[in-house]
Amino acid sequence: MPNNLYTAESIKKLKGLEAVRKRPGMYIGGADIHGLHHLVAEIVDNSIDEALAGYASEITVTLHSDLSVSVFDNGRGIPVEKVKGESKTAVELVFTELHAGGKFSSDSYKTSGGLHGVGSSVVNALSSKLEVIVSRNDKSYKTAFIQDSIVEKTHEIPLQFKRGTLVRFWPDYKFFKDARLNFSTIAERLKESSFLVSNLKITIIDEIKNHKEVYQSQKGLEEFLDFINGSKSVISKPVSYKETLKNIEVEFAFQYSDDYSSIILSFVNNVKTIDGGSHEAGIKSAFVKVINDYAFKEAFIKKQDLFDFEDIKEGLSLILSLKIPENLLEFVGQTKSKLGTAEARHIVEEIATKKLEIWFLDNKKEAKNIVNKIKNAYEIRLEERKRRQENRKSKNILKEKYILSDKLTPAMSKNPLEKELFLVEGDSAGGSAKSGRNRNFQAILPLRGKVINSEKSKMLEILENTEIATIINSIGAGFGKDFDSSKAQYNKIIIMTDADTDGAHIQILLLTFFYRFMRKLIEDGKIYIALAPLYKVTYKSKNQYYYAWDDSELKDILEKNAQSSYEIQRYKGLGEMNSDQLWETTMNPETRTLIKATISDAILAEKRVSTLMGDNVKIRKEWIDNNVNFSNDDDFLEQIN
């Protein structure tokens, strides 16, 4: 545990905040909902640093009804004395100067997620108002800021709580426009943190919905794996290891399931490194070395038949968490998404190799199941390569299934950045879409047959599916590990289906395919769902008509025109619209409504896909029972008829 010396002298100043307001994206990754959530994460990370240092046991995050956010921890409290050589107190300095934080002093924290100490001041710079209450030595102190300027210098107030820090901030929405905080996204991130810091109690409260969640984990990473793999059929028990080498603490846990997909999560000082880095490279090398050595010694493979990580990761759930001292910590970029510390690779590889070698020797039954699964993935990969080589000579398997003139109606433009591809349910709607489209930049691909469930299917089965094969060729960017999003022939790929259960099923099947095999398209914001209207309301006496996308909109239209007679047309499918109507409501960029597919939380996305599209019927039924309302009570059309 570090020295409990956390005073004003621990705070060191570098410079101010003007750059943050000018270019917020450099500090929080973007002026959107992700950037807004980044503000919350910065303050929460400070509280978690207190927990990691052993001084805080509870954190409470509250989303207030006035759109402000507060974060409380029962740690030591930010120092309130004046900093030597400064006119400001330590708490004032922390929230008004970049790179001013206790984390720069090795006496305050050994490890920290808030690299360079920029978090608190960045939050203040991008908030219209911020208040800090600190309790230290049985006294409470308040400091307040408006537009990052101090309006209440640090001063003593009546005791608010025994010890700790409470930060409440009002995000300045001139930076974030229409973005709003999402309870579920923040809650999932806090739940992750509870797994990474065992016994830490984290509470999140939503004042608007009067809802509260409490997270506390006893088993840490193994419990994290149980959470991730709850809907999967596993072939090994979760196992975890922790060891410190050269002042870097390495903790990892892994488990195999019979899935074809994998999930690899890495963290450094409790911050998720979504782009990986040196630590991920180290543990991947360890898995490749140990499993190949074991498979050869146990006669699963010959010396020339070595697995690569693409084979090994099939069905693997892996969580890696490092604690790195500040003097060794190096991220690539301000947003801390990729670890750059070179020493981390060698240390992780050394520790993981040693632990994995012991595990594979001591758990022969599970090791056999894992190696057999990897060997199967390896053989399928070789078969795919062989088929690709054969099909280069006599047309690719995908091109054999794809007839350009018969299926895809291409756009005239040759510029991928301005082109859109509509994946349309059925020939009837496809015909209307072809007639109604703007042929300059919109291409149409009707889907006539069944789209395969790629969550349950082997790679070759997916390639054999006519609809999937045609989609792959139309997009033109490859598939699976050969996928290259920069080669995509379209800037938007729009799923356009009927507004019914069959249409919804096609949507989720396509989204599952894109998530598993063309995920970068989702990450790049290129996958959309078109919302087609459910109703058309015509007022003949006024020579006017309106479209409604749900019962609520229909009700509003009818109430606003209560004195007029009307006719309602309920669209049962896209094929019931003529080409002009389809263009006006669903395809015209000026009037249509599109939903962009995004991945705001990798763990939640993985759980949803495996739950809804995987083999575990029991888990899927439980989720549907708990989350889907099958009532028709809100069917407004039935009521007015």
BELGIZI-V528839 format. One record per pair of residues at least 24 apart in sequence whose ideal C-beta (glycine too) atoms are under 7 Angstrom apart, sorted by the first residue. I is the first residue (numbers start at 1). GAP is how many residues later the second one is. D is the distance in whole Angstrom. If there is no record, write none. Layout:
i = {I;I}
gap = {GAP;GAP}
d = {D;D}
//
This chain:
i = {1;2;2;2;2;2;3;5;6;6;6;6;7;7;8;8;8;8;8;8;9;10;10;10;10;10;11;11;11;11;11;11;11;11;12;12;13;13;13;13;14;14;14;14;15;15;15;16;16;17;17;17;17;17;20;20;20;21;24;24;26;27;27;27;28;29;31;31;32;32;33;33;35;36;36;36;36;37;37;37;39;39;39;40;40;41;42;42;42;42;42;43;43;43;43;43;44;45;45;45;45;45;46;46;46;47;47;47;48;48;48;48;49;49;49;49;49;50;50;51;51;52;52;52;52;53;53;57;57;58;59;59;60;60;61;61;61;62;62;63;63;63;63;63;63;64;65;65;67;68;68;68;69;69;70;70;70;71;72;72;73;73;74;74;75;75;76;76;77;77;77;77;77;77;78;78;78;80;80;80;80;89;91;91;91;91;92;92;92;92;94;94;95;95;95;95;95;95;96;96;96;96;97;103;106;110;111;111;111;111;112;112;113;113;113;115;115;115;123;124;126;126;126;127;127;127;127;128;128;129;130;131;132;132;133;133;134;135;135;135;135;135;135;136;185;185;187;188;188;188;190;191;192;193;195;195;195;195;196;196;196;197;221;221;221;221;222;224;224;225;225;225;225;228;228;228;228;228;229;229;229;230;231;231;231;231;231;231;232;232;232;232;232;233;233;233;233;235;235;235;235;236;236;236;239;241;243;245;245;245;246;246;247;248;248;248;248;248;248;249;249;250;250;250;250;251;252;252;252;252;252;253;254;254;254;255;256;256;256;256;257;257;258;259;259;260;260;260;261;262;262;262;262;263;263;264;264;265;265;266;267;268;268;268;269;269;271;273;273;273;274;275;275;276;277;277;277;277;278;278;278;278;278;278;279;279;279;279;279;279;280;281;282;282;282;282;282;282;283;283;283;284;285;286;286;286;286;287;287;288;289;290;290;290;290;291;291;294;294;294;295;300;300;301;307;307;310;310;311;311;311;311;312;314;314;314;315;380;380;380;383;384;384;397;398;398;398;398;399;401;401;401;402;402;402;407;407;407;408;408;408;409;409;409;410;411;411;411;411;411;412;412;413;413;416;416;416;416;417;418;419;419;419;419;420;420;420;420;421;421;421;421;421;421;422;422;423;423;423;423;423;423;423;424;425;425;425;425;425;425;426;428;429;429;429;432;432;432;432;432;432;433;433;435;436;436;436;436;436;437;442;445;445;445;447;451;451;451;453;453;453;454;454;454;454;455;455;455;455;455;455;456;456;468;479;480;483;483;483;485;485;485;488;488;491;492;492;493;493;493;493;494;494;494;495;495;495;496;496;496;498;498;499;499;508;508;511;512;512;515;515;522;522;522;523;525;527;528;528;528;528;529;529;529;530;530;530;531;531;532;532;532;532;533;533;534;534;535;535;535;536;537;537;538;538;539;539;541;547;549;551;551;551;551;554;554;555;568;570}
gap = {53;51;105;106;107;108;104;102;70;73;96;102;72;74;71;73;74;75;81;82;75;69;92;95;97;98;68;72;79;82;83;89;90;91;88;92;73;80;84;87;83;84;85;86;82;83;84;81;82;79;81;104;108;131;102;105;106;104;102;151;308;91;95;307;94;306;144;145;144;147;146;149;141;135;140;143;145;144;148;149;84;87;132;29;146;148;72;77;78;80;81;28;76;77;80;124;27;68;69;74;225;226;68;73;74;24;26;28;65;145;149;222;54;60;63;64;65;25;26;146;149;59;145;218;271;56;57;143;144;143;141;143;143;145;125;129;143;143;145;118;120;142;143;144;145;143;142;143;103;100;101;102;100;112;96;97;98;96;92;94;91;92;89;90;89;90;60;87;57;58;59;86;87;88;54;56;87;54;56;61;74;65;41;43;52;63;51;58;61;62;26;27;25;26;29;35;37;50;25;28;52;54;24;223;220;215;158;212;213;214;157;214;156;157;158;214;216;221;46;24;45;46;49;42;43;44;45;42;44;41;39;37;33;35;27;33;31;24;25;26;27;28;29;27;415;416;26;413;415;416;25;24;411;77;25;26;28;29;71;74;125;73;30;32;98;100;31;29;95;28;30;92;94;35;89;375;378;379;26;28;88;389;376;379;380;383;385;388;25;27;378;382;384;24;25;382;383;131;134;135;138;130;133;134;120;114;108;102;105;106;97;101;78;74;76;80;95;96;99;73;74;72;97;98;101;70;31;66;67;68;100;66;62;63;64;62;59;60;114;117;58;60;57;56;351;54;55;198;255;51;52;53;54;54;343;49;54;54;338;54;54;54;56;71;54;55;65;64;65;66;63;62;63;62;55;61;62;63;61;62;63;64;66;67;41;43;60;65;66;69;40;64;62;63;64;66;67;70;37;65;69;25;64;63;66;67;70;25;69;24;64;63;66;67;70;80;83;66;73;77;76;71;75;74;67;71;71;171;63;66;67;70;62;59;60;63;58;78;79;80;77;75;76;66;65;71;74;75;74;65;68;69;67;68;71;38;39;63;35;37;66;25;34;35;33;28;29;30;31;32;27;28;27;28;72;73;74;75;74;73;24;70;71;72;70;71;72;74;24;53;54;69;72;73;72;74;24;48;70;71;72;73;87;72;71;72;73;78;81;149;149;147;144;145;146;142;143;145;146;147;150;149;154;144;143;144;146;147;151;150;145;25;26;29;59;55;58;59;56;59;160;58;59;62;63;57;61;154;155;158;159;158;159;45;38;37;34;35;37;35;36;39;33;38;35;34;36;28;33;34;35;34;36;100;33;34;35;34;78;90;75;76;33;35;104;105;86;97;101;90;94;75;76;77;76;71;70;66;67;68;69;65;66;68;56;62;64;62;64;39;42;53;54;38;52;36;37;33;34;35;33;29;31;28;29;25;27;24;38;44;83;84;85;86;82;83;81;69;67}
d = {5;6;7;7;6;5;5;4;5;6;6;5;5;6;5;4;6;5;7;4;6;7;4;4;6;4;7;5;4;5;6;6;7;6;6;5;6;6;5;5;7;6;4;6;7;5;7;6;7;7;6;6;4;6;5;4;7;6;6;6;6;6;5;6;7;4;5;6;7;5;4;7;7;6;5;5;6;7;6;6;5;6;6;6;6;7;7;3;7;6;5;4;7;7;6;5;6;4;5;6;7;6;6;6;6;6;4;7;6;6;6;5;7;6;5;6;6;3;7;5;5;6;6;6;7;5;7;7;6;5;7;5;5;7;7;6;5;4;7;6;6;7;5;6;7;5;5;5;7;6;6;4;6;7;6;7;4;5;6;5;5;6;6;4;6;7;7;7;4;5;4;6;6;5;7;5;5;6;6;5;5;4;6;6;5;6;6;6;7;6;5;7;5;6;4;7;7;6;6;7;6;7;6;6;7;6;5;4;6;6;6;6;4;5;4;6;5;6;6;5;7;6;5;4;6;6;6;5;4;4;4;5;7;5;5;4;5;7;6;5;6;5;6;7;5;6;5;5;6;5;6;5;7;6;6;6;6;4;6;5;6;7;6;4;5;7;6;7;6;6;5;6;7;6;5;6;7;7;6;6;6;7;7;5;4;6;5;4;4;6;6;6;7;6;5;6;6;7;4;7;7;4;7;6;6;4;5;5;7;6;7;6;5;6;5;7;7;6;5;7;4;6;6;5;5;5;6;7;6;5;6;5;6;7;5;5;5;6;5;7;5;7;6;5;7;6;7;7;6;4;6;7;5;5;5;7;5;5;7;4;4;5;6;5;6;6;5;6;6;5;5;4;4;6;7;4;3;6;5;7;6;6;5;4;6;5;5;5;7;5;7;5;7;4;7;3;4;7;5;5;5;5;5;5;4;4;6;5;7;6;6;6;4;5;6;7;7;5;7;7;5;5;6;7;6;5;7;6;5;4;4;6;5;7;7;4;6;7;6;7;7;6;7;6;7;5;6;5;6;5;4;6;6;5;4;6;7;6;6;5;5;5;6;4;5;7;7;5;6;4;6;5;6;5;6;5;6;6;5;7;6;7;5;6;6;7;4;6;6;6;7;4;5;7;5;5;6;7;7;7;5;7;6;5;7;4;6;6;6;7;6;3;7;3;5;7;7;6;6;5;5;6;7;4;3;6;5;4;6;6;7;7;7;5;7;6;4;6;6;7;6;6;5;5;7;5;7;6;7;4;6;7;6;6;6;5;7;5;7;4;6;6;7;7;6;6;6;7;6;5;7;5;5;7;7;5;7;4;7;6;4;6;5;6;7;7;6;6;5;7;6;5;7;6;6;6;4;4;6;6;7;7;5;7;5;6;6;4;6;7;6;6;5;6;5;7;6;6;7;6;4;5;6;6;5;5;5;7;5;7;6;7;4;7;6;7;5;7;6}
//
